Amino acid sequence: MNKAVLEGLLFVVGEDGLTLDQIEDVLEIGEEESHNLIMELKKDYEDDSRGLRIDFLGNRFKLTTKFEHKKYYQKLIENPETNTLSQAALETLAIIAYNEPITRVQVDAIRGVGSTSIIRKLVAKGFIKESGRSDIPGRPILYETTNEFLDYFGLSSVEDLPNIEDIIETSPEEVDDNTDLYTSRYEEVEES
């Protein structure tokens, strides 16, 4: 059962991965047992019938895709039917564009929901990239937009984005169907 739980934990934490200490703490097992468990799961993923693998990156165990399947992932990303951006992806992209460089945790705090999978998809699509590490504890990854992002939205630089103060001041009556991507249709309601 612990192996199945560990697999689920690796999926839930996504790109953040798990340290051996975290595995020990969460599963309430010793160091040797947690090491053996992760190695056993890693061996299970080495089978050709599996599309994922477990890598040890940045002192953490992470679920990753297999390199030998890269051409299929690329085809999916380049497929016009799957190349559209969801509302959540647009929202995440706007937060990153206006606040770059920014960590995933900061994006989550602004959105109010987790963004791990969306950020992973935006990286895969080439709209954002890792731009270093923050100085805050844990040294989380910083993200910023790419030239592909600028090309996709017809911008020459992020300075071409609409001024955020103008967006906030726009009332719903002033917004039409042609309003650009970053203009909000919502306004804050003052509490009485």
C-alpha positions in Angstrom: 0.0 0.0 0.0 2.8 2.4 0.8 4.1 2.2 -2.8 0.7 3.2 -4.2 0.5 6.1 -1.7 4.0 7.2 -2.7 3.0 7.1 -6.4 0.0 9.3 -5.6 2.2 11.7 -3.5 4.7 12.1 -6.4 1.8 12.9 -8.7 0.2 15.4 -6.3 3.5 17.4 -5.7 4.3 17.5 -9.4 7.4 19.4 -10.4 8.2 20.2 -6.7 9.1 16.5 -6.1 9.7 14.9 -2.7 12.8 14.6 -0.6 13.5 11.3 1.2 12.8 13.1 4.5 9.3 14.1 3.3 8.6 10.5 2.2 9.7 9.3 5.7 7.5 11.9 7.5 4.4 11.5 5.4 4.5 7.7 5.3 5.8 7.5 8.9 8.6 5.0 7.9 12.3 4.9 8.4 15.0 6.1 6.1 16.0 2.6 4.8 12.4 1.6 4.2 11.6 4.9 2.4 14.8 4.5 0.2 13.8 0.9 -0.6 10.3 2.0 -1.4 11.3 4.8 -3.8 13.8 2.5 -5.5 11.2 -0.3 -5.9 8.7 2.2 -7.5 11.5 3.6 -9.7 12.2 0.1 -10.9 8.5 -0.5 -11.7 8.5 2.7 -13.9 11.5 1.4 -15.9 9.3 -1.1 -17.6 8.7 -0.3 -21.3 4.9 -0.5 -20.7 5.1 2.7 -18.5 5.1 6.3 -19.9 6.6 7.9 -16.8 9.7 7.4 -14.8 11.1 8.7 -11.4 14.1 10.9 -11.6 16.2 12.4 -8.8 16.6 16.0 -9.7 17.5 18.9 -7.4 17.7 16.6 -4.4 14.1 15.5 -4.9 12.4 12.5 -6.4 10.0 13.6 -9.3 7.7 11.9 -11.7 8.8 12.8 -15.2 8.0 11.6 -18.8 10.3 9.3 -20.6 12.7 11.0 -23.0 12.2 8.3 -25.6 8.5 9.4 -26.0 9.4 13.1 -26.6 8.4 13.1 -30.2 4.8 12.2 -29.2 4.6 14.9 -26.6 5.9 17.4 -29.2 3.2 16.3 -31.7 0.5 16.8 -29.0 1.8 20.3 -28.2 2.0 21.3 -31.9 -1.5 19.9 -32.7 -3.8 22.9 -33.3 -6.7 21.2 -31.5 -4.7 21.0 -28.3 -2.8 24.2 -28.8 -5.6 26.4 -27.4 -5.2 28.0 -24.0 -7.9 27.4 -21.3 -9.2 30.3 -19.1 -7.0 29.0 -16.3 -3.9 28.9 -18.5 -4.6 32.5 -19.7 -5.1 33.7 -16.2 -1.8 32.0 -15.1 0.0 33.4 -18.1 -1.2 36.9 -17.3 -0.1 36.7 -13.7 3.3 35.6 -14.8 3.6 38.2 -17.5 2.7 41.0 -15.1 4.8 39.8 -12.2 7.8 38.1 -13.7 10.0 36.6 -12.4 7.6 34.8 -10.1 7.4 31.5 -8.3 4.7 28.9 -8.7 3.7 29.5 -5.0 3.3 33.2 -5.7 1.1 32.4 -8.7 -1.0 30.0 -6.6 -1.4 32.7 -4.0 -2.7 35.2 -6.5 -5.0 32.7 -8.3 -6.2 31.1 -5.0 -5.8 27.6 -6.5 -2.9 25.3 -7.4 -1.2 26.0 -10.8 1.4 23.2 -11.0 -0.1 21.4 -14.0 -0.9 24.6 -15.8 2.6 25.9 -15.4 3.9 22.6 -16.6 1.7 22.9 -19.7 2.8 26.5 -20.3 6.4 25.5 -20.1 5.8 22.6 -22.5 4.1 25.0 -25.0 7.1 27.3 -24.7 5.1 30.3 -23.3 7.0 30.5 -20.1 10.4 29.2 -18.9 12.5 28.8 -15.8 14.5 31.9 -15.2 16.5 30.9 -12.1 15.8 30.4 -8.4 14.3 32.7 -5.8 16.4 33.7 -2.7 13.5 32.7 -0.4 13.8 29.6 1.7 13.6 26.4 -0.4 14.9 28.4 -3.4 11.8 27.8 -5.6 12.0 28.1 -9.4 11.3 31.5 -10.9 9.2 31.7 -14.1 9.1 34.3 -16.8 7.5 34.6 -20.3 9.3 33.7 -23.5 9.7 35.1 -27.0 7.1 32.5 -28.1 4.6 34.2 -25.6 5.4 37.6 -27.2 5.0 36.2 -30.7 1.7 34.4 -29.9 0.1 37.5 -28.5 1.7 39.9 -31.1 3.8 41.8 -28.5 7.3 43.2 -29.0 8.0 43.1 -25.3 6.1 42.7 -22.0 6.1 46.5 -21.8 3.5 46.4 -24.5 1.0 44.7 -22.1 -1.9 47.0 -21.2 -1.3 49.0 -18.0 -2.8 47.1 -15.1 -4.2 50.3 -13.5 -6.2 50.9 -16.8 -7.5 47.4 -16.7 -8.7 47.7 -13.1 -10.4 51.0 -13.8 -12.3 49.7 -16.8 -16.0 49.2 -15.9 -18.0 46.3 -17.3 -19.9 48.7 -19.6 -16.7 49.8 -21.3 -15.7 46.2 -22.1 -16.8 44.9 -25.5 -16.3 41.5 -27.1 -13.0 42.7 -28.7 -11.4 43.6 -25.4 -7.9 42.1 -25.2 -6.8 39.1 -23.2 -5.7 40.9 -20.1 -8.8 43.1 -19.5 -11.0 41.9 -16.6 -14.7 41.8 -16.9 -15.0 42.1 -13.1 -14.7 44.9 -10.7 -14.3 45.0 -7.0 -17.5 45.5 -5.0 -17.1 47.8 -2.0 -18.4 46.3 1.2 -21.2 48.3 2.9 
